[in-house]
């Protein structure tokens, strides 16, 4: 999440906003949120993971990384699911993706 904070100006220029969610309780989520300027939800559940098609890890009781690029109409333009720390969307990938989709719309 720190990477998204670092690149927030470029992400904002692309017209995007960042939000996050966590399985953490509110006190732990507040600790994480203290280091970023975007909203972080807390208390995500298995039911929520199932609703977005994410992988719930029973052993640790967590949702593995699930990232979405959603347009202004609420349509999912791209998604990424990871089963660990590798394969997550990088902040500049968000900017590049937005630029790509906007260029495609102009054709």
C-alpha positions as CSV (number, residue, x, y, z in Angstrom):
1,X,0.0,0.0,0.0
2,X,3.0,2.3,0.6
3,X,3.7,2.1,-3.2
4,X,0.2,3.5,-4.0
5,X,0.8,6.3,-1.5
6,X,4.1,7.1,-3.1
7,X,2.6,7.3,-6.6
8,X,-0.7,8.9,-5.5
9,X,-0.1,12.1,-7.5
10,X,0.3,10.1,-10.8
11,X,-2.7,8.0,-9.9
12,X,-4.8,11.1,-9.3
13,X,-3.7,12.7,-12.5
14,X,-4.9,9.5,-14.3
15,X,-8.3,10.2,-12.7
16,X,-8.1,7.2,-10.3
17,X,-8.7,6.8,-6.6
18,X,-7.3,4.1,-4.3
19,X,-9.3,2.2,-1.6
20,X,-8.3,-0.9,0.3
21,X,-9.9,-3.5,2.5
22,X,-8.5,-5.8,5.2
23,X,-9.5,-8.6,7.4
24,X,-7.9,-6.7,10.3
25,X,-10.0,-5.3,13.1
26,X,-10.5,-1.6,13.3
27,X,-7.6,-0.9,15.6
28,X,-5.0,-2.7,13.4
29,X,-6.6,-1.2,10.2
30,X,-6.2,2.3,11.8
31,X,-2.4,1.6,12.3
32,X,-2.1,0.7,8.6
33,X,-4.3,3.6,7.5
34,X,-2.1,6.1,9.4
35,X,0.6,5.7,6.8
36,X,-1.6,6.3,3.7
37,X,-4.1,9.0,2.6
38,X,-6.7,6.6,1.1
39,X,-9.5,4.8,2.8
40,X,-8.9,1.3,4.2
41,X,-11.9,-0.8,5.2
42,X,-11.6,-3.3,8.0
43,X,-13.2,-6.6,9.1
44,X,-13.5,-8.2,5.6
45,X,-15.0,-11.6,5.9
46,X,-15.0,-14.9,4.0
47,X,-18.5,-14.0,2.7
48,X,-17.1,-10.8,1.2
49,X,-14.2,-12.7,-0.4
50,X,-16.7,-15.1,-1.9
51,X,-18.8,-12.2,-3.2
52,X,-15.8,-10.8,-5.2
53,X,-14.5,-14.2,-6.2
54,X,-11.3,-13.8,-4.1
55,X,-9.4,-16.7,-2.6
56,X,-9.9,-17.0,1.2
57,X,-7.1,-18.7,3.0
58,X,-8.6,-20.7,5.9
59,X,-5.3,-21.3,7.7
60,X,-4.7,-17.6,8.4
61,X,-8.3,-16.4,8.0
62,X,-7.4,-13.8,5.3
63,X,-8.3,-12.8,1.8
64,X,-5.4,-13.1,-0.6
65,X,-4.7,-10.0,-2.7
66,X,-7.6,-9.1,-5.0
67,X,-7.3,-5.9,-6.9
68,X,-9.7,-4.2,-9.3
69,X,-9.7,-1.3,-11.7
70,X,-13.2,0.0,-11.8
71,X,-14.4,2.6,-14.3
72,X,-16.6,5.6,-13.5
73,X,-19.7,3.5,-14.4
74,X,-18.8,0.9,-11.8
75,X,-17.7,-1.7,-14.4
76,X,-14.6,-3.8,-13.6
77,X,-12.1,-3.1,-16.3
78,X,-9.4,-5.4,-15.0
79,X,-8.7,-7.6,-12.0
80,X,-5.8,-9.4,-10.4
81,X,-5.8,-12.1,-7.9
82,X,-2.7,-13.4,-6.1
83,X,-2.1,-16.3,-3.8
84,X,0.8,-14.5,-2.2
85,X,3.0,-11.4,-2.3
86,X,4.0,-11.8,-6.0
87,X,1.7,-10.8,-8.8
88,X,0.1,-7.8,-7.3
89,X,-0.8,-4.8,-9.4
90,X,1.8,-2.1,-9.1
91,X,0.8,1.6,-8.9
92,X,2.1,2.5,-12.3
93,X,0.3,-0.4,-13.8
94,X,-2.9,1.3,-12.7
95,X,-1.8,4.5,-14.6
96,X,-0.8,2.5,-17.7
97,X,-4.0,0.6,-17.7
98,X,-6.1,3.7,-17.4
99,X,-4.1,5.3,-20.3
100,X,-4.6,2.1,-22.4
101,X,-8.4,2.0,-21.8
102,X,-8.8,5.7,-22.5
103,X,-6.8,5.3,-25.8
104,X,-9.0,2.4,-26.8
105,X,-12.1,4.4,-26.2
106,X,-10.8,7.1,-28.6
107,X,-10.4,4.7,-31.5
